[in-house]
Amino acid sequence: MPVRLPSVRDPRTFFDVFGVVVISIGLMAAILTVWHGTIVRIEMVAFGLLVLVWVLWAVDRILERSVERAKRETGQNREWRR
């Protein structure tokens, strides 16, 4: 079974989001293990916030694609009438 790397620019599944989060947590843990200092901790907080913003964007994008795909498959491209 072929394994693909998580996509950062074009996330398609929640596994992409999960993969990026796991890699970023591992990277942050490795950096904080090697270097101790206030500046490094501030940089890691900034990096964590950047990852959080990316996760929110990626989840929003995945859900938008899912809605578009569902509309195409069911043929409901028009708005619901009241």
Beta strands, then each sheet from edge to edge (+ up, - down):
end
